[in-house]
Amino acid sequence: MSDFMKWLYAQYIKPQLDAMPQEDYELHFYTFFEELTFNGEQHFNKVMEFSAVHAFLLGMRTGAGLAPYIPAGYSQAGPSGPGVSAVTPQ
């Protein structure tokens, strides 16, 4: 992983993840970290860094791949529901 991606994770991705409300998962997070050893937490942090960076890159590649199907000036998706999306190729 490049130094830039490690920097991006530390400066942008991780703070975003930390700020997300845990809601229904709060107990799972609490239990997980209570049972984790110091070494286990270090390994978990590296796995989380790897997973989050690659999920971010997948999102970037997916977004770039969808660009030809998104109409110019289209900034928001409408209400979600069944049926054909406004960005579905015809």
Z-matrix of the N, CA and C atoms (Angstrom, degrees):
N
C 1 1.449
C 2 1.530 1 107.20
N 3 1.301 2 116.50 1 137.91
C 4 1.462 3 120.65 2 -176.52
C 5 1.529 4 111.61 3 -71.97
N 6 1.319 5 115.02 4 159.18
C 7 1.462 6 120.13 5 177.31
C 8 1.529 7 110.85 6 -60.82
N 9 1.342 8 115.99 7 -34.95
C 10 1.463 9 118.84 8 178.99
C 11 1.518 10 111.24 9 -63.16
N 12 1.337 11 117.32 10 -42.83
C 13 1.466 12 119.95 11 -179.01
C 14 1.526 13 110.58 12 -67.27
N 15 1.326 14 118.00 13 -35.92
C 16 1.467 15 120.32 14 175.67
C 17 1.527 16 110.18 15 -65.20
N 18 1.330 17 116.67 16 -40.18
C 19 1.467 18 120.89 17 177.66
C 20 1.531 19 109.82 18 -65.12
N 21 1.325 20 116.79 19 -45.15
C 22 1.463 21 121.15 20 -179.57
C 23 1.524 22 111.01 21 -60.48
N 24 1.328 23 116.26 22 -40.20
C 25 1.463 24 119.78 23 178.00
C 26 1.526 25 110.28 24 -62.61
N 27 1.330 26 116.57 25 -48.71
C 28 1.470 27 120.59 26 -176.37
C 29 1.522 28 112.21 27 -67.72
N 30 1.317 29 117.47 28 -36.63
C 31 1.462 30 121.05 29 -173.57
C 32 1.526 31 114.62 30 -92.99
N 33 1.323 32 117.66 31 -23.69
C 34 1.464 33 119.26 32 -175.08
C 35 1.530 34 113.27 33 -127.94
N 36 1.336 35 116.94 34 -55.07
C 37 1.464 36 119.68 35 -172.15
C 38 1.525 37 111.41 36 -66.82
N 39 1.338 38 118.43 37 -51.44
C 40 1.465 39 121.15 38 -178.00
C 41 1.528 40 112.14 39 -60.83
N 42 1.339 41 119.81 40 -45.96
C 43 1.471 42 118.05 41 176.61
C 44 1.530 43 113.17 42 -59.44
N 45 1.327 44 116.78 43 -35.24
C 46 1.464 45 119.91 44 177.28
C 47 1.525 46 110.49 45 -65.76
N 48 1.332 47 116.62 46 -43.52
C 49 1.466 48 120.24 47 178.60
C 50 1.519 49 111.73 48 -65.12
N 51 1.323 50 116.66 49 -41.34
C 52 1.465 51 120.88 50 179.52
C 53 1.525 52 112.15 51 -64.24
N 54 1.327 53 116.42 52 -29.74
C 55 1.466 54 120.92 53 -177.85
C 56 1.533 55 112.79 54 -82.79
N 57 1.326 56 117.13 55 -11.95
C 58 1.465 57 120.13 56 -178.49
C 59 1.522 58 109.99 57 -69.87
N 60 1.345 59 117.50 58 134.75
C 61 1.465 60 119.52 59 176.11
C 62 1.532 61 109.86 60 -65.34
N 63 1.319 62 116.21 61 136.81
C 64 1.467 63 120.39 62 -177.53
C 65 1.524 64 111.84 63 -83.81
N 66 1.302 65 117.09 64 -22.53
C 67 1.464 66 124.80 65 177.69
C 68 1.522 67 112.66 66 42.11
N 69 1.318 68 117.99 67 -114.77
C 70 1.465 69 122.47 68 -174.82
C 71 1.531 70 113.33 69 -68.83
N 72 1.318 71 117.79 70 -10.80
C 73 1.463 72 121.52 71 -176.13
C 74 1.523 73 113.03 72 -99.99
N 75 1.315 74 117.59 73 -0.08
C 76 1.464 75 121.50 74 -175.06
C 77 1.533 76 112.33 75 -55.89
N 78 1.307 77 118.09 76 -45.20
C 79 1.463 78 121.54 77 179.52
C 80 1.526 79 110.95 78 -62.17
N 81 1.321 80 116.93 79 -39.68
C 82 1.459 81 121.12 80 -179.80
C 83 1.534 82 110.85 81 -64.96
N 84 1.321 83 116.55 82 -43.46
C 85 1.466 84 120.23 83 177.20
C 86 1.527 85 110.36 84 -61.91
N 87 1.309 86 116.25 85 -47.28
C 88 1.457 87 120.84 86 -178.38
C 89 1.528 88 110.75 87 -59.55
N 90 1.322 89 116.63 88 -49.95
C 91 1.460 90 121.44 89 -178.94
C 92 1.527 91 111.24 90 -62.39
N 93 1.310 92 116.23 91 -43.15
C 94 1.467 93 121.26 92 -179.33
C 95 1.528 94 110.94 93 -59.05
N 96 1.325 95 116.97 94 -50.14
C 97 1.462 96 119.88 95 -176.21
C 98 1.527 97 112.55 96 -74.32
N 99 1.324 98 118.17 97 -24.75
C 100 1.461 99 120.52 98 175.89
C 101 1.526 100 111.36 99 -69.44
N 102 1.310 101 116.92 100 -34.24
C 103 1.461 102 121.74 101 -176.59
C 104 1.523 103 113.51 102 -89.97
N 105 1.318 104 117.59 103 -10.09
C 106 1.462 105 122.04 104 -175.85
C 107 1.521 106 111.23 105 -81.11
N 108 1.315 107 116.44 106 137.13
C 109 1.469 108 120.65 107 173.87
C 110 1.515 109 108.81 108 -78.65
N 111 1.331 110 116.78 109 170.23
C 112 1.460 111 120.67 110 178.44
C 113 1.528 112 110.41 111 -59.22
N 114 1.343 113 117.07 112 -47.82
C 115 1.471 114 120.28 113 179.42
C 116 1.523 115 110.90 114 -63.98
N 117 1.312 116 116.67 115 -38.73
C 118 1.457 117 120.12 116 177.43
C 119 1.512 118 111.90 117 -61.79
N 120 1.332 119 116.67 118 -39.10
C 121 1.460 120 120.37 119 178.43
C 122 1.526 121 111.30 120 -66.88
N 123 1.329 122 116.96 121 -37.52
C 124 1.458 123 120.54 122 177.25
C 125 1.531 124 110.74 123 -63.46
N 126 1.324 125 116.50 124 -43.54
C 127 1.472 126 120.66 125 177.57
C 128 1.524 127 110.70 126 -65.32
N 129 1.318 128 116.79 127 -42.21
C 130 1.467 129 120.55 128 178.56
C 131 1.534 130 110.41 129 -59.72
N 132 1.325 131 117.16 130 -43.59
C 133 1.466 132 120.72 131 -179.46
C 134 1.521 133 111.52 132 -60.91
N 135 1.320 134 118.08 133 -39.77
C 136 1.467 135 120.93 134 178.56
C 137 1.530 136 111.15 135 -69.19
N 138 1.333 137 116.59 136 -40.22
C 139 1.463 138 119.95 137 177.71
C 140 1.523 139 110.00 138 -64.76
N 141 1.338 140 116.85 139 -40.09
C 142 1.468 141 121.59 140 178.52
C 143 1.526 142 110.22 141 -63.69
N 144 1.327 143 117.21 142 -43.39
C 145 1.470 144 121.39 143 177.98
C 146 1.524 145 109.72 144 -58.51
N 147 1.320 146 116.86 145 -49.62
C 148 1.466 147 121.44 146 -179.80
C 149 1.528 148 111.03 147 -59.20
N 150 1.324 149 116.38 148 -49.75
C 151 1.473 150 121.16 149 -177.27
C 152 1.522 151 112.04 150 -63.44
N 153 1.322 152 116.75 151 -44.89
C 154 1.464 153 120.60 152 -177.36
C 155 1.523 154 111.36 153 -66.45
N 156 1.325 155 117.27 154 -41.98
C 157 1.465 156 120.34 155 179.63
C 158 1.526 157 110.23 156 -64.42
N 159 1.320 158 117.45 157 -43.43
C 160 1.458 159 119.32 158 -179.13
C 161 1.526 160 112.39 159 -71.86
N 162 1.320 161 117.81 160 -31.11
C 163 1.466 162 120.30 161 173.65
C 164 1.536 163 109.81 162 -66.40
N 165 1.334 164 116.25 163 -40.45
C 166 1.464 165 121.02 164 176.58
C 167 1.531 166 110.27 165 -60.95
N 168 1.334 167 116.57 166 -47.32
C 169 1.469 168 120.49 167 179.83
C 170 1.526 169 111.54 168 -63.46
N 171 1.332 170 117.20 169 -38.14
C 172 1.463 171 120.68 170 176.32
C 173 1.524 172 110.35 171 -61.65
N 174 1.328 173 116.34 172 -42.34
C 175 1.464 174 120.21 173 176.84
C 176 1.519 175 112.06 174 -61.53
N 177 1.324 176 115.93 175 -40.20
C 178 1.468 177 119.62 176 178.17
C 179 1.528 178 110.98 177 -65.01
N 180 1.328 179 116.93 178 -45.61
C 181 1.470 180 120.44 179 179.74
C 182 1.521 181 110.79 180 -65.27
N 183 1.321 182 117.11 181 -40.50
C 184 1.463 183 120.71 182 179.19
C 185 1.519 184 110.14 183 -64.25
N 186 1.332 185 116.53 184 -45.17
C 187 1.463 186 120.28 185 178.33
C 188 1.513 187 112.09 186 -61.44
N 189 1.327 188 116.12 187 -41.37
C 190 1.460 189 119.83 188 178.99
C 191 1.526 190 110.40 189 -65.93
N 192 1.326 191 116.92 190 -37.47
C 193 1.458 192 120.93 191 179.84
C 194 1.518 193 112.89 192 -70.16
N 195 1.317 194 117.12 193 -26.80
C 196 1.460 195 121.01 194 179.77
C 197 1.520 196 112.79 195 -85.86
N 198 1.317 197 117.43 196 -12.23
C 199 1.465 198 121.35 197 -174.95
C 200 1.529 199 113.42 198 -50.85
N 201 1.340 200 120.59 199 -42.12
C 202 1.470 201 119.34 200 -179.56
C 203 1.527 202 113.77 201 -64.24
N 204 1.338 203 117.90 202 -19.64
C 205 1.463 204 121.37 203 -176.46
C 206 1.529 205 113.29 204 -96.37
N 207 1.320 206 117.07 205 -5.12
C 208 1.463 207 120.74 206 -178.38
C 209 1.519 208 108.03 207 -97.60
N 210 1.323 209 117.79 208 121.30
C 211 1.464 210 120.27 209 -178.81
C 212 1.530 211 111.82 210 -59.49
N 213 1.316 212 116.03 211 146.97
C 214 1.466 213 120.92 212 178.19
C 215 1.517 214 109.62 213 -58.69
N 216 1.314 215 116.61 214 134.47
C 217 1.452 216 121.61 215 179.08
C 218 1.517 217 114.29 216 82.28
N 219 1.314 218 118.14 217 0.56
C 220 1.461 219 121.74 218 -179.79
C 221 1.517 220 108.44 219 -81.04
N 222 1.348 221 116.71 220 114.15
C 223 1.455 222 118.83 221 -174.35
C 224 1.517 223 114.22 222 -111.15
N 225 1.319 224 118.94 223 -17.96
C 226 1.460 225 120.93 224 -177.88
C 227 1.516 226 109.93 225 -140.90
N 228 1.326 227 114.06 226 147.36
C 229 1.456 228 119.12 227 172.59
C 230 1.524 229 107.87 228 -80.99
N 231 1.290 230 116.75 229 146.48
C 232 1.456 231 121.06 230 177.25
C 233 1.516 232 110.02 231 -76.31
N 234 1.327 233 117.29 232 -170.12
C 235 1.463 234 119.82 233 179.05
C 236 1.527 235 109.73 234 -60.14
N 237 1.321 236 115.23 235 137.29
C 238 1.463 237 117.99 236 -178.88
C 239 1.529 238 109.11 237 -83.04
N 240 1.259 239 114.71 238 150.55
C 241 1.448 240 120.61 239 179.10
C 242 1.509 241 108.58 240 171.82
N 243 1.317 242 117.18 241 178.41
C 244 1.468 243 119.01 242 -179.36
C 245 1.515 244 110.78 243 -67.36
N 246 1.296 245 114.50 244 155.90
C 247 1.456 246 119.76 245 178.16
C 248 1.510 247 111.49 246 116.35
N 249 1.306 248 115.22 247 -174.69
C 250 1.452 249 122.05 248 -177.24
C 251 1.510 250 109.10 249 -81.54
N 252 1.289 251 115.70 250 130.80
C 253 1.468 252 121.69 251 178.37
C 254 1.524 253 109.64 252 -77.32
N 255 1.310 254 115.51 253 157.36
C 256 1.463 255 120.59 254 177.47
C 257 1.525 256 110.78 255 -65.06
N 258 1.321 257 118.19 256 -20.23
C 259 1.465 258 120.00 257 -178.83
C 260 1.520 259 112.41 258 -105.79
N 261 1.325 260 117.77 259 9.63
C 262 1.467 261 120.73 260 177.78
C 263 1.509 262 108.99 261 -75.62
N 264 1.362 263 117.39 262 126.37
C 265 1.470 264 119.00 263 178.06
C 266 1.518 265 110.79 264 -62.64
N 267 1.298 266 117.03 265 141.20
C 268 1.468 267 122.26 266 -179.29
C 269 1.507 268 110.44 267 -94.73
